[in-house]
Amino acid sequence: MNFVSSSPAASRWQPIALLLVAMVSIQSGASLAKHLFPAVGATGATALRLALATLLLAAVFRPWRMRVQRHQWPALLAYGISLGLMNLMFYKSLETVPLGIAIALEFTGPLAVALFGSRHLRDVVWVALAVLGLVLLVPEQGTQALDPVGAAYALGAGTCWALYIVFGQKAGNDHGPQTVALGTSIAALVAVPFGVAHAGTALLSPALLPIAFGVALLSTALPYSLEMVALTKLPTRTFGMLMSLEPAIGALCGLLFLHEQLSVLQWLAIVAIIVASAGAAMTARPPVDAAGSGEG
């Protein structure tokens, strides 16, 4: 896929535009996925998303042509398994937690990766901001409390996102863009049994397939491909800083498409986590800058 123009002026801005489109696409897909929950639940929606996305990505990248050596399989398997579990837990969190808050909680995973191993005192500021954001996500007295189970699922998804980054970088260095297709295939093998156990034959309902196809395209096939291009064209710190906008984009998509209202303190919490993530990306050492998405 050639998403980027050869014009010098355009090539400077197009990767940024591609990454922004990818983030909007992912969060729009997550909003659309919630419409599948009443019929097949969160696990069923995850299974449909990853199964259909596997077909789309396989048609583009043809992962069966990959030559994977024995010593490369552990990183590939860890990458795919973490991707599958991340999607399962993130969609489970969306059953009870607003989209913007779920993404903010999940974002603690890549934030931890960016800060891991830092020796700079200034990074304490980013940790403090992230902690402040998490504290502010607990609504003020008199409002509906944040569901602890949903919050735990979102934090669990964040842990898997951190593993996805670590193993995805290693696997991606070995196999390039085809890694996305093979990793999604492994993720589908993880998620589909949970979806089948929960929803059974409802997953095959023809009425659901157009929505499921839209979720697979918006949440996986299109954004993962765009991000792969952006990663190769943008400085890693720029990529990390732009990715920090994702919680805000998720909150806006939740507001526009799902009518999810957040309190002022919750918006401030999201801003705090965005600033912490952007700051961590800006000051992180090069090996942990390029995170990649894959969530939600």
VENZIMO-V969426 format. One record per residue. N is the residue number from 1. PSI is psi in degrees with one decimal (999 if undefined). D_FIRST is the distance of its C-alpha to the first C-alpha in whole Angstrom. Layout:
n=N psi=PSI d_first=D_FIRST
n=N psi=PSI d_first=D_FIRST
This chain:
n=1 psi=130.0 d_first=0
n=2 psi=92.5 d_first=4
n=3 psi=-14.8 d_first=6
n=4 psi=134.2 d_first=9
n=5 psi=153.7 d_first=12
n=6 psi=-9.0 d_first=14
n=7 psi=131.0 d_first=17
n=8 psi=-42.7 d_first=19
n=9 psi=-43.6 d_first=20
n=10 psi=-37.9 d_first=17
n=11 psi=-19.9 d_first=15
n=12 psi=-33.7 d_first=18
n=13 psi=-26.1 d_first=18
n=14 psi=-40.1 d_first=14
n=15 psi=-36.6 d_first=13
n=16 psi=-44.2 d_first=17
n=17 psi=-40.4 d_first=16
n=18 psi=-40.8 d_first=13
n=19 psi=-40.5 d_first=15
n=20 psi=-42.2 d_first=18
n=21 psi=-40.8 d_first=16
n=22 psi=-43.7 d_first=15
n=23 psi=-42.1 d_first=18
n=24 psi=-39.6 d_first=20
n=25 psi=-45.3 d_first=17
n=26 psi=-46.8 d_first=19
n=27 psi=-31.6 d_first=22
n=28 psi=-39.7 d_first=22
n=29 psi=-38.4 d_first=21
n=30 psi=-38.9 d_first=24
n=31 psi=-42.9 d_first=26
n=32 psi=-36.3 d_first=25
n=33 psi=-32.0 d_first=26
n=34 psi=-21.7 d_first=30
n=35 psi=-15.4 d_first=30
n=36 psi=-19.2 d_first=30
n=37 psi=-43.4 d_first=32
n=38 psi=-28.9 d_first=36
n=39 psi=-41.7 d_first=35
n=40 psi=0.9 d_first=33
n=41 psi=175.2 d_first=34
n=42 psi=-39.9 d_first=31
n=43 psi=-36.5 d_first=31
n=44 psi=-40.5 d_first=30
n=45 psi=-39.7 d_first=27
n=46 psi=-42.9 d_first=26
n=47 psi=-45.0 d_first=26
n=48 psi=-44.5 d_first=24
n=49 psi=-51.5 d_first=22
n=50 psi=-35.3 d_first=21
n=51 psi=-46.9 d_first=22
n=52 psi=-37.1 d_first=19
n=53 psi=-34.9 d_first=16
n=54 psi=-42.7 d_first=17
n=55 psi=-42.7 d_first=17
n=56 psi=-47.2 d_first=13
n=57 psi=-34.0 d_first=12
n=58 psi=-36.9 d_first=14
n=59 psi=-31.3 d_first=12
n=60 psi=-48.1 d_first=9
n=61 psi=-14.9 d_first=10
n=62 psi=65.0 d_first=13
n=63 psi=-16.3 d_first=15
n=64 psi=-13.6 d_first=18
n=65 psi=-8.0 d_first=17
n=66 psi=140.9 d_first=18
n=67 psi=101.9 d_first=21
n=68 psi=120.2 d_first=23
n=69 psi=160.1 d_first=26
n=70 psi=-41.0 d_first=29
n=71 psi=-12.3 d_first=29
n=72 psi=-15.9 d_first=26
n=73 psi=-38.8 d_first=26
n=74 psi=-44.9 d_first=28
n=75 psi=-41.2 d_first=25
n=76 psi=-44.1 d_first=23
n=77 psi=-43.3 d_first=25
n=78 psi=-39.3 d_first=27
n=79 psi=-49.6 d_first=23
n=80 psi=-41.4 d_first=23
n=81 psi=-43.7 d_first=26
n=82 psi=-35.6 d_first=26
n=83 psi=-43.9 d_first=23
n=84 psi=-46.6 d_first=25
n=85 psi=-36.3 d_first=28
n=86 psi=-45.6 d_first=27
n=87 psi=-40.5 d_first=25
n=88 psi=-49.3 d_first=28
n=89 psi=-34.7 d_first=31
n=90 psi=-44.3 d_first=29
n=91 psi=-33.9 d_first=29
n=92 psi=-37.5 d_first=33
n=93 psi=-32.6 d_first=33
n=94 psi=-14.5 d_first=32
n=95 psi=-29.7 d_first=35
n=96 psi=-6.8 d_first=37
n=97 psi=135.0 d_first=36
n=98 psi=148.8 d_first=34
n=99 psi=-48.2 d_first=30
n=100 psi=-40.8 d_first=31
n=101 psi=-40.5 d_first=33
n=102 psi=-42.2 d_first=31
n=103 psi=-40.5 d_first=28
n=104 psi=-43.1 d_first=31
n=105 psi=-42.6 d_first=33
n=106 psi=-29.9 d_first=30
n=107 psi=-11.4 d_first=29
n=108 psi=-22.5 d_first=32
n=109 psi=-60.8 d_first=30
n=110 psi=-28.9 d_first=27
n=111 psi=-42.6 d_first=30
n=112 psi=-38.9 d_first=32
n=113 psi=-42.2 d_first=30
n=114 psi=-33.0 d_first=29
n=115 psi=-15.8 d_first=33
n=116 psi=131.0 d_first=34
n=117 psi=2.3 d_first=36
n=118 psi=143.9 d_first=36
n=119 psi=10.8 d_first=40
n=120 psi=132.7 d_first=40
n=121 psi=-30.7 d_first=42
n=122 psi=-24.5 d_first=40
n=123 psi=-14.6 d_first=38
n=124 psi=-31.8 d_first=41
n=125 psi=-43.4 d_first=40
n=126 psi=-39.2 d_first=37
n=127 psi=-45.2 d_first=38
n=128 psi=-41.4 d_first=41
n=129 psi=-42.2 d_first=39
n=130 psi=-43.3 d_first=37
n=131 psi=-42.4 d_first=40
n=132 psi=-42.8 d_first=41
n=133 psi=-42.6 d_first=38
n=134 psi=-39.0 d_first=39
n=135 psi=-41.5 d_first=42
n=136 psi=-18.7 d_first=42
n=137 psi=-17.9 d_first=40
n=138 psi=116.1 d_first=43
n=139 psi=154.8 d_first=44
n=140 psi=161.0 d_first=48
n=141 psi=136.3 d_first=51
n=142 psi=-10.6 d_first=51
n=143 psi=170.9 d_first=48
n=144 psi=130.4 d_first=46
n=145 psi=149.2 d_first=45
n=146 psi=128.9 d_first=42
n=147 psi=120.1 d_first=41
n=148 psi=-33.3 d_first=42
n=149 psi=-45.3 d_first=40
n=150 psi=-40.8 d_first=37
n=151 psi=-38.9 d_first=37
n=152 psi=-39.7 d_first=38
n=153 psi=-42.9 d_first=35
n=154 psi=-41.6 d_first=32
n=155 psi=-37.2 d_first=34
n=156 psi=-40.4 d_first=33
n=157 psi=-36.4 d_first=29
n=158 psi=-40.4 d_first=30
n=159 psi=-43.3 d_first=31
n=160 psi=-33.8 d_first=28
n=161 psi=-40.6 d_first=26
n=162 psi=-44.4 d_first=27
n=163 psi=-38.4 d_first=27
n=164 psi=-41.7 d_first=24
n=165 psi=-48.8 d_first=23
n=166 psi=-51.1 d_first=25
n=167 psi=-29.1 d_first=24
n=168 psi=-37.3 d_first=21
n=169 psi=-43.5 d_first=21
n=170 psi=-46.4 d_first=23
n=171 psi=-39.1 d_first=20
n=172 psi=-35.5 d_first=17
n=173 psi=-30.4 d_first=19
n=174 psi=-34.6 d_first=20
n=175 psi=-4.2 d_first=16
n=176 psi=-150.4 d_first=13
n=177 psi=-27.4 d_first=10
n=178 psi=-19.7 d_first=12
n=179 psi=-37.4 d_first=15
n=180 psi=-46.1 d_first=14
n=181 psi=-45.0 d_first=14
n=182 psi=-40.0 d_first=17
n=183 psi=-40.7 d_first=19
n=184 psi=-35.0 d_first=18
n=185 psi=-44.1 d_first=20
n=186 psi=-41.6 d_first=23
n=187 psi=-38.5 d_first=23
n=188 psi=-38.7 d_first=23
n=189 psi=-29.9 d_first=26
n=190 psi=-44.2 d_first=28
n=191 psi=-35.6 d_first=28
n=192 psi=-43.1 d_first=28
n=193 psi=-37.5 d_first=32
n=194 psi=-42.0 d_first=33
n=195 psi=-41.6 d_first=31
n=196 psi=-41.7 d_first=33
n=197 psi=-34.1 d_first=36
n=198 psi=-45.2 d_first=36
n=199 psi=-19.8 d_first=35
n=200 psi=-134.9 d_first=36
n=201 psi=-11.0 d_first=35
n=202 psi=-24.3 d_first=34
n=203 psi=-22.5 d_first=31
n=204 psi=6.7 d_first=31
n=205 psi=123.9 d_first=32
n=206 psi=-29.0 d_first=30
n=207 psi=-25.8 d_first=31
n=208 psi=-22.2 d_first=29
n=209 psi=-40.4 d_first=26
n=210 psi=-42.0 d_first=24
n=211 psi=-44.0 d_first=25
n=212 psi=-39.3 d_first=23
n=213 psi=-41.1 d_first=20
n=214 psi=-41.1 d_first=20
n=215 psi=-44.9 d_first=20
n=216 psi=-41.2 d_first=18
n=217 psi=-47.6 d_first=15
n=218 psi=-36.9 d_first=16
n=219 psi=-18.4 d_first=18
n=220 psi=-68.0 d_first=15
n=221 psi=-51.9 d_first=12
n=222 psi=-54.0 d_first=11
n=223 psi=-37.2 d_first=13
n=224 psi=-38.9 d_first=12
n=225 psi=-42.9 d_first=8
n=226 psi=-40.4 d_first=9
n=227 psi=-36.3 d_first=12
n=228 psi=-39.7 d_first=10
n=229 psi=-46.0 d_first=9
n=230 psi=-38.3 d_first=12
n=231 psi=-33.9 d_first=14
n=232 psi=-13.1 d_first=13
n=233 psi=-20.0 d_first=14
n=234 psi=147.1 d_first=17
n=235 psi=142.9 d_first=20
n=236 psi=-34.2 d_first=21
n=237 psi=-38.3 d_first=24
n=238 psi=-42.2 d_first=22
n=239 psi=-46.8 d_first=20
n=240 psi=-40.6 d_first=23
n=241 psi=-41.9 d_first=25
n=242 psi=-37.5 d_first=22
n=243 psi=-23.9 d_first=22
n=244 psi=-15.1 d_first=25
n=245 psi=-10.9 d_first=25
n=246 psi=-41.3 d_first=24
n=247 psi=-38.2 d_first=28
n=248 psi=-41.3 d_first=28
n=249 psi=-40.2 d_first=25
n=250 psi=-42.4 d_first=26
n=251 psi=-40.3 d_first=30
n=252 psi=-40.1 d_first=29
n=253 psi=-40.2 d_first=27
n=254 psi=-37.8 d_first=30
n=255 psi=-44.8 d_first=32
n=256 psi=-43.0 d_first=31
n=257 psi=-26.6 d_first=30
n=258 psi=-2.8 d_first=32
n=259 psi=39.3 d_first=35
n=260 psi=115.1 d_first=35
n=261 psi=132.5 d_first=38
n=262 psi=151.3 d_first=38
n=263 psi=166.5 d_first=41
n=264 psi=-42.5 d_first=42
n=265 psi=-36.1 d_first=42
n=266 psi=-36.7 d_first=39
n=267 psi=-40.6 d_first=37
n=268 psi=-36.3 d_first=38
n=269 psi=-43.8 d_first=37
n=270 psi=-42.1 d_first=34
n=271 psi=-42.3 d_first=34
n=272 psi=-42.5 d_first=36
n=273 psi=-36.6 d_first=33
n=274 psi=-47.4 d_first=31
n=275 psi=-41.3 d_first=33
n=276 psi=-42.0 d_first=33
n=277 psi=-43.0 d_first=30
n=278 psi=-42.4 d_first=29
n=279 psi=-40.8 d_first=32
n=280 psi=-40.5 d_first=31
n=281 psi=-36.3 d_first=28
n=282 psi=-31.4 d_first=29
n=283 psi=-0.7 d_first=32
n=284 psi=157.1 d_first=30
n=285 psi=150.8 d_first=30
n=286 psi=-39.7 d_first=27
n=287 psi=-22.5 d_first=26
n=288 psi=14.2 d_first=26
n=289 psi=-48.3 d_first=24
n=290 psi=103.7 d_first=21
n=291 psi=-48.7 d_first=21
n=292 psi=161.8 d_first=18
n=293 psi=-123.1 d_first=19
n=294 psi=-12.8 d_first=19
n=295 psi=170.6 d_first=22
n=296 psi=999 d_first=23
